[in-house]
Amino acid sequence: MQTSKESAIRKSILARRRWCEARIAPDCAKLAVCLHERLPRSHGGSITDEDNVIAVCSACHSWIHAHPAQSYEKGFLERVGV
């Protein structure tokens, strides 16, 4: 569950990083609407760590999760312990 502090940090990051940083999906919307965690919270990552997140549009966020092999190669996903 997201805390109000996490929500405020996420909003702050998106306010500064307004454009999709992945630009990988054919239908990329260019405008970032969410943050993608390279290393998931379940594996020790943090949604509030700016070095762990990229600002993405919905289409690119879906593409990252639908294409894990390419996403690891491009640095959109990180392996645990690497």
Secondary structure, DSSP 4 states (H G I P E B T S, - for coil): ---HHHHHHHHHHHHH--B-S---STT--SB--EEEESS-GGGT--TT-TTTEEEE-HHHHHHHHH-HHHHHHHTSS--TT-
